[in-house]
């Protein structure tokens, strides 16, 4: 008995009670039943969800008792128009003999009030029904869905709620105005379709539109729901790819408290951007306009989404012209023949849904007479047969015909799918069990044309083809706004052809004819580059001038491009110009002076040669081998003339000629001087007893020595020219904006070998002359040679550091100066004293005086 005590007895009793209740299962829907606002029986029932009321009363729940049903307020005529479009399509199909012949369509249409919570309840009501079902134990407590498809919802957030609920049951749902790109996700919403393009395309189109007008610094306002948040997220993603920056991005909902809306107004006031992208529903926009009007926030260029940009009621509310010149995307214009007449024929007393139509009629005519009437007054004052033709309000406004057409197409899509499923010809198979999955598959595959010729089909995501009209708000007289079509956007075309703006004149904010400018920083002109401002978006930057030698030839360049080596930037830094070629030319002052000095030295040498030739038989000329004297004068002439090869534009031949000619002529010159020095030394040795020196250093040996010494230099120069000759080159290093045209040495060893050989001969000549300077003779030439070699060595020793450190053409000038200075030194020191004797003191030009035996007075 210990295993069957009191506790076990109570448990057994509980199991008996539960088993007895399970014998008669009762299926009950949780909560209060939901009744449709509009309904009609038929062979096949279609569901509908519309926000007949746009608001509801907030209540603070105490959680002490069951919450009361949602109390909806603010009748929305536009949603009533959408419902009427659905009823028109159903009535047209029921009267058709071609589509679903013999099959009547009924409907159950619910009011969601725009509330997500109520949308879920409505979805469950459309799926399950409201009846209490008591079933025998052998039958399952299940039954087919109450409706075969659902039309609606208008807004994206309620639509996502409904699509989430009915998705597992695969009940098709076709929305006419829910554009959130998130609804294209078939893994989350497998049974959702729509007859309006996804915001995936609209957001891209808006970004391209903003970019087209050069607006790179914009503000953004979005509805704080799925429609606004998802649409704006895609817009921001594409805007960043197009180098568009958002100064701010704020969200709000029409039911937000006033302090939150006030904060948003302050953000707009403090902004510097002049363009605002508004991803809002028309109801949110109406609230925003009201707030903006209080602060007189005009002058902004608005870019709008399809939800409000072509809404006439929004335009009517904008009494302060805040949205004048707005531009945005709208659904392409459409026409449904017969729909307007159907709507104008609505009569509340003729309807089986009298309660809903009565409320509609009361609100409609209360708005007309601008007074509030109770239901009792309507019974007395209104007959229910009033003519709507003269009524001017949002219900009689047909500007939303494209959206009515979307509802119309959605109903026809379901009808065509059913027509295919029921194998309709002249009659339809009515006893076929309808399966939601099969209906969904048929709807996804439909492709038909409406009576007005519009093609209807869905892609793999349940979306239609994305086409938009670009609408511009153009104000007219008496506050009327024209929605002017100024272009098209077709997502099916290639990227460069999707946006097509017509040449229609646009009206911008404050009726301006000029395209507004909205940038964080002005465009950087050519010659500058963009440098981002620290801590700010990429659209905010400073324009920095390109550095020397760099250019930018486009607007808003990110980098500056360095010019090729032979080019340099102009003053504006927007083009590369060819660098000035710098070389020592005959035209410039320095070149002209050096040329003059060279020619003067040549003429002076020729004059000396002439004087010597005229007096060639005089003792002073014949002394020290006149043959060497004339050869020395000839070599000096070549030295003066070779300096001219250093002036002018370097060429391949001039570069090889200048250094080799200089080296050979100077060696020839110094070898002659060395020969004359050796003659002085040998002559003195020959006077000593028993000396036979002059026998070995006569005129023939002197000529051979000059030739041999010069031949060595010629060999050095030939080897230099063969191995690595000098060549013309462009020096870009010395000056940034100039090219130095110079002769590269080719082989530095060859150049310094030539100079070194000249230096060696000069030092040897100096030593010999120095040793012979005090030999007895009235005119000992060794003294003058010593002095000339001293000048020569001083010049060329100074030349080396000066040559190495001088830039460009100045190094050439230094070399020419060294050549001329040393040449003048030799000419003046060796020949001018003799010319002085020949021309001014001819009495000294005697053999006796040369031998030092005559007296001088």
BADREN-358144 format. One record per residue (C-alpha): residue in three letters; x, y, z. Coordinates in steps of 0.2 Angstrom, whole numbers, padded with zeros to 4 digits, always signed. Layout:
# residues N
ALAXYZ...
***
This chain:
# residues 857
UNK+0000+0000+0000UNK+0015+0012+0001UNK+0015+0014-0018UNK-0004+0019-0018UNK-0005+0033-0005UNK-0016+0048-0005UNK-0005+0058-0017UNK-0006+0044-0029UNK-0025+0043-0028UNK-0026+0062-0032UNK-0015+0060-0047UNK-0026+0045-0053UNK-0041+0055-0051UNK-0034+0070-0061UNK-0029+0058-0075UNK-0047+0051-0076UNK-0054+0069-0077UNK-0042+0074-0091UNK-0045+0058-0101UNK-0064+0060-0099UNK-0062+0078-0106UNK-0051+0072-0121UNK-0066+0062-0127UNK-0075+0078-0133UNK-0061+0090-0139UNK-0067+0108-0141UNK-0057+0120-0153UNK-0058+0138-0146UNK-0049+0153-0152UNK-0040+0162-0139UNK-0047+0180-0134UNK-0062+0189-0141UNK-0067+0185-0159UNK-0063+0198-0173UNK-0077+0202-0185UNK-0074+0209-0202UNK-0079+0227-0206UNK-0084+0222-0224UNK-0089+0205-0229UNK-0099+0196-0243UNK-0101+0177-0245UNK-0095+0168-0260UNK-0089+0151-0267UNK-0071+0157-0263UNK-0067+0170-0250UNK-0053+0182-0251UNK-0047+0192-0236UNK-0042+0210-0235UNK-0033+0220-0222UNK-0034+0239-0223UNK-0031+0253-0210UNK-0048+0261-0211UNK-0042+0271-0196UNK-0025+0278-0195UNK-0024+0280-0176UNK-0029+0273-0160UNK-0032+0278-0142UNK-0017+0274-0130UNK-0022+0266-0114UNK-0011+0263-0099UNK-0014+0245-0095UNK-0014+0240-0076UNK-0013+0221-0080UNK-0026+0219-0067UNK-0040+0214-0079UNK-0042+0209-0097UNK-0036+0223-0109UNK-0051+0231-0119UNK-0051+0230-0138UNK-0041+0243-0147UNK-0051+0259-0150UNK-0048+0265-0167UNK-0049+0284-0172UNK-0047+0295-0187UNK-0056+0287-0202UNK-0044+0286-0217UNK-0053+0289-0233UNK-0038+0283-0243UNK-0038+0266-0236UNK-0057+0265-0239UNK-0053+0269-0257UNK-0041+0254-0257UNK-0055+0243-0250UNK-0067+0249-0264UNK-0054+0245-0277UNK-0054+0227-0270UNK-0073+0227-0271UNK-0073+0234-0288UNK-0061+0220-0294UNK-0071+0206-0286UNK-0088+0213-0293UNK-0080+0214-0310UNK-0073+0196-0309UNK-0090+0190-0303UNK-0099+0198-0318UNK-0086+0191-0330UNK-0090+0176-0341UNK-0071+0174-0346UNK-0063+0173-0329UNK-0069+0161-0316UNK-0086+0158-0324UNK-0099+0151-0312UNK-0088+0154-0297UNK-0092+0169-0285UNK-0079+0177-0275UNK-0083+0184-0258UNK-0073+0194-0246UNK-0069+0197-0228UNK-0060+0214-0225UNK-0054+0219-0208UNK-0048+0236-0201UNK-0030+0235-0193UNK-0029+0253-0188UNK-0011+0252-0193UNK-0008+0243-0177UNK+0004+0228-0177UNK-0004+0220-0163UNK-0021+0221-0171UNK-0014+0215-0188UNK-0008+0199-0179UNK-0026+0196-0173UNK-0033+0200-0190UNK-0021+0187-0198UNK-0027+0174-0185UNK-0045+0178-0188UNK-0043+0176-0207UNK-0033+0160-0205UNK-0044+0151-0192UNK-0061+0160-0192UNK-0071+0165-0176UNK-0082+0150-0173UNK-0082+0138-0158UNK-0080+0121-0165UNK-0085+0105-0156UNK-0079+0090-0166UNK-0081+0071-0163UNK-0066+0062-0156UNK-0063+0053-0172UNK-0061+0070-0182UNK-0046+0082-0180UNK-0049+0098-0172UNK-0043+0107-0188UNK-0051+0114-0204UNK-0045+0123-0220UNK-0041+0142-0219UNK-0056+0154-0220UNK-0048+0163-0235UNK-0038+0158-0250UNK-0028+0174-0251UNK-0026+0190-0242UNK-0026+0208-0250UNK-0016+0221-0241UNK-0008+0228-0230UNK-0004+0246-0235UNK+0011+0249-0223UNK+0026+0238-0221UNK+0026+0235-0202UNK+0009+0228-0201UNK+0012+0218-0217UNK+0028+0210-0209UNK+0017+0205-0194UNK+0003+0197-0205UNK+0016+0189-0217UNK+0025+0181-0202UNK+0009+0173-0195UNK+0002+0166-0211UNK+0019+0161-0219UNK+0019+0144-0211UNK+0002+0141-0218UNK+0007+0146-0236UNK-0008+0158-0237UNK-0004+0170-0251UNK-0004+0188-0246UNK-0003+0202-0260UNK+0001+0219-0254UNK-0002+0235-0265UNK+0009+0247-0255UNK+0021+0238-0243UNK+0038+0242-0251UNK+0050+0236-0237UNK+0064+0227-0246UNK+0064+0215-0231UNK+0048+0207-0237UNK+0057+0200-0252UNK+0066+0188-0241UNK+0057+0171-0245UNK+0065+0162-0230UNK+0055+0174-0218UNK+0040+0178-0229UNK+0037+0163-0241UNK+0019+0167-0246UNK+0021+0186-0248UNK+0019+0195-0265UNK+0016+0213-0270UNK+0011+0223-0285UNK+0022+0238-0280UNK+0041+0238-0282UNK+0052+0235-0268UNK+0062+0248-0259UNK+0077+0239-0264UNK+0075+0248-0280UNK+0067+0264-0274UNK+0082+0268-0262UNK+0094+0265-0276UNK+0084+0277-0287UNK+0083+0290-0274UNK+0102+0289-0271UNK+0105+0291-0290UNK+0093+0305-0291UNK+0102+0314-0277UNK+0119+0311-0285UNK+0113+0317-0302UNK+0110+0335-0295UNK+0126+0335-0287UNK+0119+0335-0269UNK+0133+0327-0259UNK+0128+0334-0241UNK+0110+0329-0236UNK+0100+0326-0221UNK+0088+0311-0219UNK+0072+0309-0210UNK+0064+0292-0210UNK+0048+0284-0202UNK+0052+0274-0187UNK+0045+0258-0194UNK+0050+0244-0206UNK+0047+0255-0221UNK+0057+0270-0216UNK+0071+0260-0207UNK+0075+0247-0220UNK+0072+0260-0235UNK+0084+0272-0227UNK+0097+0259-0223UNK+0098+0254-0241UNK+0098+0273-0246UNK+0113+0276-0235UNK+0122+0261-0241UNK+0121+0266-0259UNK+0124+0285-0255UNK+0141+0280-0248UNK+0145+0271-0264UNK+0141+0287-0273UNK+0151+0298-0262UNK+0135+0306-0254UNK+0136+0310-0236UNK+0122+0312-0223UNK+0124+0326-0211UNK+0111+0318-0200UNK+0098+0304-0200UNK+0083+0305-0189UNK+0068+0295-0186UNK+0051+0298-0180UNK+0033+0291-0180UNK+0017+0301-0181UNK+0012+0296-0163UNK+0029+0302-0155UNK+0028+0314-0141UNK+0030+0333-0146UNK+0047+0334-0137UNK+0055+0321-0148UNK+0048+0330-0163UNK+0055+0346-0157UNK+0073+0339-0155UNK+0072+0333-0173UNK+0067+0351-0178UNK+0082+0358-0169UNK+0093+0346-0178UNK+0086+0352-0195UNK+0088+0370-0190UNK+0106+0368-0185UNK+0111+0359-0201UNK+0121+0366-0215UNK+0114+0354-0229UNK+0100+0361-0239UNK+0093+0345-0246UNK+0082+0333-0235UNK+0078+0315-0240UNK+0061+0310-0232UNK+0057+0291-0232UNK+0040+0293-0224UNK+0023+0288-0225UNK+0010+0301-0230UNK+0003+0300-0213UNK+0020+0304-0205UNK+0023+0317-0218UNK+0006+0326-0213UNK+0012+0327-0195UNK+0029+0333-0200UNK+0022+0347-0211UNK+0012+0353-0196UNK+0027+0354-0185UNK+0038+0362-0198UNK+0025+0375-0202UNK+0026+0381-0184UNK+0044+0385-0186UNK+0043+0392-0204UNK+0057+0380-0210UNK+0056+0384-0228UNK+0069+0384-0241UNK+0074+0366-0240UNK+0074+0355-0255UNK+0064+0339-0251UNK+0067+0323-0260UNK+0053+0311-0256UNK+0048+0293-0257UNK+0033+0286-0267UNK+0022+0286-0251UNK+0020+0305-0250UNK+0027+0313-0265UNK+0012+0312-0276UNK-0001+0313-0262UNK-0013+0327-0265UNK-0019+0327-0247UNK-0001+0331-0241UNK+0000+0345-0254UNK-0016+0352-0248UNK-0010+0352-0230UNK+0006+0361-0235UNK-0001+0379-0233UNK+0016+0387-0229UNK+0024+0380-0245UNK+0037+0370-0236UNK+0037+0356-0249UNK+0037+0368-0264UNK+0049+0361-0278UNK+0050+0344-0270UNK+0056+0330-0281UNK+0054+0311-0279UNK+0048+0295-0285UNK+0031+0289-0288UNK+0022+0274-0295UNK+0019+0276-0314UNK+0002+0283-0319UNK-0011+0271-0322UNK-0030+0270-0326UNK-0043+0258-0321UNK-0058+0260-0332UNK-0075+0261-0322UNK-0067+0262-0305UNK-0070+0280-0302UNK-0089+0278-0306UNK-0089+0263-0295UNK-0082+0274-0280UNK-0094+0288-0284UNK-0108+0277-0282UNK-0105+0271-0265UNK-0121+0272-0254UNK-0121+0267-0236UNK-0139+0262-0235UNK-0137+0250-0250UNK-0123+0241-0242UNK-0124+0225-0232UNK-0109+0232-0221UNK-0120+0246-0215UNK-0110+0250-0199UNK-0094+0253-0208UNK-0102+0263-0222UNK-0112+0273-0210UNK-0096+0279-0201UNK-0088+0283-0218UNK-0103+0293-0224UNK-0104+0302-0207UNK-0086+0307-0208UNK-0087+0311-0226UNK-0101+0324-0225UNK-0096+0330-0208UNK-0079+0335-0217UNK-0089+0343-0231UNK-0099+0355-0220UNK-0085+0357-0208UNK-0095+0352-0193UNK-0097+0337-0181UNK-0113+0327-0181UNK-0119+0313-0171UNK-0126+0297-0178UNK-0143+0302-0174UNK-0141+0318-0184UNK-0135+0309-0199UNK-0151+0299-0198UNK-0161+0315-0199UNK-0150+0326-0210UNK-0143+0313-0222UNK-0153+0302-0233UNK-0138+0291-0238UNK-0142+0295-0256UNK-0131+0311-0257UNK-0122+0313-0273UNK-0103+0312-0271UNK-0099+0321-0287UNK-0098+0338-0279UNK-0088+0332-0264UNK-0070+0338-0264UNK-0060+0328-0251UNK-0047+0313-0251UNK-0060+0300-0255UNK-0066+0308-0271UNK-0048+0313-0276UNK-0042+0300-0289UNK-0024+0305-0289UNK-0019+0288-0280UNK-0026+0279-0295UNK-0009+0270-0297UNK-0011+0262-0280UNK-0029+0258-0283UNK-0023+0249-0299UNK-0011+0239-0288UNK-0025+0233-0277UNK-0035+0229-0293UNK-0020+0219-0301UNK-0018+0209-0284UNK-0036+0203-0285UNK-0035+0198-0303UNK-0018+0189-0300UNK-0027+0178-0287UNK-0042+0176-0299UNK-0031+0171-0314UNK-0022+0158-0302UNK-0039+0151-0297UNK-0045+0150-0315UNK-0029+0140-0319UNK-0031+0128-0304UNK-0050+0125-0307UNK-0047+0121-0325UNK-0060+0134-0330UNK-0066+0135-0348UNK-0084+0138-0350UNK-0087+0132-0332UNK-0075+0128-0317UNK-0072+0113-0307UNK-0080+0118-0290UNK-0078+0102-0281UNK-0059+0103-0281UNK-0051+0105-0264UNK-0041+0121-0264UNK-0023+0120-0257UNK-0015+0136-0251UNK+0002+0130-0257UNK-0004+0126-0274UNK-0013+0143-0275UNK+0003+0152-0270UNK+0013+0142-0284UNK+0000+0147-0297UNK+0000+0165-0292UNK+0019+0166-0293UNK+0018+0159-0311UNK+0004+0170-0317UNK+0008+0182-0332UNK-0007+0191-0339UNK-0013+0208-0346UNK-0026+0219-0338UNK-0041+0226-0348UNK-0031+0242-0349UNK-0016+0233-0357UNK-0004+0232-0342UNK+0007+0217-0339UNK+0006+0208-0322UNK+0019+0195-0316UNK+0030+0192-0301UNK+0049+0188-0301UNK+0057+0175-0290UNK+0055+0186-0274UNK+0037+0190-0277UNK+0040+0208-0283UNK+0035+0216-0300UNK+0046+0225-0312UNK+0053+0241-0304UNK+0048+0257-0313UNK+0045+0274-0306UNK+0041+0291-0312UNK+0051+0306-0306UNK+0038+0319-0299UNK+0042+0337-0296UNK+0030+0348-0286UNK+0026+0364-0296UNK+0015+0376-0287UNK+0002+0385-0297UNK-0011+0399-0293UNK-0022+0398-0278UNK-0011+0386-0268UNK-0013+0372-0281UNK+0002+0360-0283UNK+0004+0351-0300UNK+0013+0334-0299UNK+0023+0336-0315UNK+0032+0320-0322UNK+0050+0325-0326UNK+0058+0308-0329UNK+0058+0290-0327UNK+0068+0277-0318UNK+0068+0259-0325UNK+0078+0246-0315UNK+0077+0234-0329UNK+0089+0244-0340UNK+0108+0245-0338UNK+0115+0256-0324UNK+0119+0271-0335UNK+0102+0271-0343UNK+0091+0268-0328UNK+0089+0286-0323UNK+0081+0297-0337UNK+0077+0315-0334UNK+0068+0325-0347UNK+0072+0342-0352UNK+0057+0349-0343UNK+0060+0364-0333UNK+0060+0360-0315UNK+0054+0371-0300UNK+0065+0370-0285UNK+0063+0376-0267UNK+0056+0393-0265UNK+0051+0393-0284UNK+0069+0394-0289UNK+0074+0390-0307UNK+0092+0386-0301UNK+0097+0369-0295UNK+0100+0370-0276UNK+0118+0368-0270UNK+0120+0356-0255UNK+0138+0352-0252UNK+0148+0351-0236UNK+0163+0359-0245UNK+0164+0367-0262UNK+0171+0357-0276UNK+0190+0358-0277UNK+0195+0366-0294UNK+0209+0359-0305UNK+0226+0362-0297UNK+0220+0357-0280UNK+0217+0341-0271UNK+0205+0336-0257UNK+0211+0333-0239UNK+0198+0327-0227UNK+0193+0337-0212UNK+0197+0328-0196UNK+0182+0320-0188UNK+0170+0324-0202UNK+0163+0313-0216UNK+0172+0311-0233UNK+0161+0325-0241UNK+0169+0338-0229UNK+0187+0342-0235UNK+0199+0357-0238UNK+0206+0361-0255UNK+0225+0360-0255UNK+0235+0367-0269UNK+0246+0354-0278UNK+0264+0355-0274UNK+0277+0361-0287UNK+0279+0348-0301UNK+0262+0341-0297UNK+0245+0344-0306UNK+0227+0340-0305UNK+0217+0343-0321UNK+0199+0337-0314UNK+0187+0344-0302UNK+0188+0336-0284UNK+0204+0327-0287UNK+0209+0316-0273UNK+0227+0316-0277UNK+0239+0327-0287UNK+0249+0318-0301UNK+0267+0321-0303UNK+0273+0328-0320UNK+0284+0318-0331UNK+0303+0322-0328UNK+0303+0334-0344UNK+0288+0343-0338UNK+0284+0355-0324UNK+0267+0362-0317UNK+0261+0378-0323UNK+0256+0392-0310UNK+0238+0386-0309UNK+0244+0368-0306UNK+0232+0361-0318UNK+0243+0357-0333UNK+0261+0351-0336UNK+0271+0362-0347UNK+0288+0357-0354UNK+0302+0363-0343UNK+0314+0377-0350UNK+0329+0369-0357UNK+0344+0378-0349UNK+0362+0378-0357UNK+0375+0391-0360UNK+0370+0399-0376UNK+0378+0412-0387UNK+0363+0424-0385UNK+0364+0426-0366UNK+0375+0439-0358UNK+0387+0426-0351UNK+0389+0416-0367UNK+0391+0432-0377UNK+0405+0438-0365UNK+0414+0422-0366UNK+0412+0421-0384UNK+0419+0438-0386UNK+0434+0434-0374UNK+0437+0418-0385UNK+0437+0428-0401UNK+0448+0442-0393UNK+0461+0429-0388UNK+0461+0421-0405UNK+0463+0438-0413UNK+0477+0443-0401UNK+0486+0427-0404UNK+0484+0429-0423UNK+0491+0447-0421UNK+0506+0440-0411UNK+0509+0427-0424UNK+0508+0441-0437UNK+0521+0451-0428UNK+0532+0436-0425UNK+0531+0432-0444UNK+0535+0449-0449UNK+0550+0449-0438UNK+0554+0430-0439UNK+0573+0434-0444UNK+0576+0445-0429UNK+0586+0437-0414UNK+0572+0438-0402UNK+0561+0428-0413UNK+0574+0415-0418UNK+0580+0413-0400UNK+0573+0397-0391UNK+0567+0389-0408UNK+0555+0400-0418UNK+0547+0384-0424UNK+0541+0380-0407UNK+0535+0398-0405UNK+0524+0397-0420UNK+0518+0380-0415UNK+0514+0386-0398UNK+0504+0401-0406UNK+0495+0389-0417UNK+0490+0378-0402UNK+0485+0394-0392UNK+0474+0399-0406UNK+0466+0381-0405UNK+0464+0383-0386UNK+0454+0399-0388UNK+0443+0392-0402UNK+0440+0376-0393UNK+0431+0385-0379UNK+0418+0390-0392UNK+0413+0371-0393UNK+0407+0372-0375UNK+0394+0386-0379UNK+0377+0381-0387UNK+0365+0367-0386UNK+0374+0350-0382UNK+0374+0337-0396UNK+0382+0320-0398UNK+0396+0327-0408UNK+0399+0343-0399UNK+0400+0334-0382UNK+0414+0322-0389UNK+0423+0337-0398UNK+0423+0349-0384UNK+0433+0338-0371UNK+0444+0329-0384UNK+0449+0345-0393UNK+0452+0354-0376UNK+0463+0340-0370UNK+0473+0338-0386UNK+0476+0357-0390UNK+0481+0360-0372UNK+0493+0346-0372UNK+0500+0352-0388UNK+0502+0369-0381UNK+0511+0363-0365UNK+0522+0351-0375UNK+0528+0366-0385UNK+0531+0376-0369UNK+0540+0361-0361UNK+0551+0360-0377UNK+0555+0378-0376UNK+0560+0375-0357UNK+0571+0360-0362UNK+0579+0371-0375UNK+0584+0384-0362UNK+0591+0370-0351UNK+0600+0361-0365UNK+0608+0377-0372UNK+0616+0381-0355UNK+0622+0363-0353UNK+0630+0364-0371UNK+0641+0379-0365UNK+0650+0368-0353UNK+0667+0361-0358UNK+0665+0343-0366UNK+0646+0344-0367UNK+0638+0336-0382UNK+0619+0339-0376UNK+0613+0349-0391UNK+0617+0335-0402UNK+0603+0325-0394UNK+0591+0339-0393UNK+0591+0348-0409UNK+0576+0354-0419UNK+0571+0336-0425UNK+0571+0329-0407UNK+0561+0344-0401UNK+0548+0341-0415UNK+0547+0323-0411UNK+0546+0326-0392UNK+0531+0338-0395UNK+0523+0325-0406UNK+0526+0310-0394UNK+0519+0320-0379UNK+0504+0325-0389UNK+0501+0307-0396UNK+0499+0300-0379UNK+0485+0312-0376UNK+0477+0308-0392UNK+0478+0289-0387UNK+0469+0293-0371UNK+0455+0303-0380UNK+0453+0289-0392UNK+0451+0276-0379UNK+0439+0287-0370UNK+0428+0289-0385UNK+0428+0271-0389UNK+0425+0264-0371UNK+0412+0277-0365UNK+0412+0294-0374UNK+0404+0310-0368UNK+0385+0312-0373UNK+0372+0325-0371UNK+0360+0322-0356UNK+0346+0331-0347UNK+0350+0335-0328UNK+0333+0336-0319UNK+0341+0337-0301UNK+0349+0354-0300UNK+0333+0364-0304UNK+0315+0358-0301UNK+0307+0369-0315UNK+0322+0368-0328UNK+0331+0355-0338UNK+0350+0357-0338UNK+0356+0352-0355UNK+0374+0346-0352UNK+0387+0334-0358UNK+0389+0319-0347UNK+0407+0313-0345UNK+0403+0296-0350UNK+0418+0289-0342UNK+0424+0300-0327UNK+0441+0290-0328UNK+0443+0296-0346UNK+0439+0314-0341UNK+0451+0315-0326UNK+0464+0305-0336UNK+0464+0319-0349UNK+0465+0333-0335UNK+0478+0323-0325UNK+0489+0321-0340UNK+0488+0340-0344UNK+0492+0344-0326UNK+0507+0332-0326UNK+0514+0341-0341UNK+0511+0358-0333UNK+0520+0353-0317UNK+0534+0346-0326UNK+0536+0361-0337UNK+0535+0372-0321UNK+0549+0363-0313UNK+0560+0364-0328UNK+0556+0382-0330UNK+0559+0385-0312UNK+0576+0377-0313UNK+0581+0387-0328UNK+0575+0404-0321UNK+0592+0410-0315UNK+0603+0405-0330UNK+0614+0419-0337UNK+0605+0427-0351UNK+0599+0445-0354UNK+0583+0437-0361UNK+0581+0421-0352UNK+0563+0414-0358UNK+0563+0402-0343UNK+0558+0416-0331UNK+0542+0420-0341UNK+0538+0402-0344UNK+0539+0399-0325UNK+0527+0413-0322UNK+0515+0407-0335UNK+0515+0389-0328UNK+0512+0396-0311UNK+0496+0405-0318UNK+0492+0389-0327UNK+0493+0378-0312UNK+0484+0391-0301UNK+0470+0392-0313UNK+0467+0373-0315UNK+0469+0369-0297UNK+0456+0382-0293UNK+0445+0375-0307UNK+0443+0358-0299UNK+0432+0363-0284UNK+0424+0377-0294UNK+0419+0365-0308UNK+0412+0351-0296UNK+0402+0364-0286UNK+0395+0374-0300UNK+0377+0369-0306UNK+0372+0367-0324UNK+0378+0379-0337UNK+0389+0388-0324UNK+0401+0373-0323UNK+0403+0375-0342UNK+0406+0393-0339UNK+0420+0389-0326UNK+0428+0377-0338UNK+0428+0390-0352UNK+0435+0403-0340UNK+0449+0391-0335UNK+0453+0387-0353UNK+0453+0406-0358UNK+0463+0411-0342UNK+0476+0398-0344UNK+0478+0402-0363UNK+0479+0421-0360UNK+0492+0417-0346UNK+0503+0408-0358UNK+0500+0421-0372UNK+0504+0436-0361UNK+0518+0429-0351UNK+0528+0421-0365UNK+0524+0432-0380UNK+0519+0450-0374UNK+0537+0454-0367UNK+0544+0449-0384UNK+0531+0459-0393UNK+0536+0474-0382UNK+0554+0472-0387UNK+0550+0470-0406UNK+0538+0485-0407UNK+0543+0497-0393UNK+0562+0493-0390UNK+0569+0487-0406UNK+0586+0492-0401UNK+0586+0477-0389UNK+0582+0465-0403UNK+0600+0461-0407UNK+0611+0446-0405UNK+0623+0455-0395UNK+0610+0460-0382UNK+0602+0443-0382UNK+0620+0436-0377UNK+0621+0448-0363UNK+0636+0457-0369UNK+0629+0474-0374UNK+0626+0488-0362UNK+0608+0494-0360UNK+0604+0512-0357
***
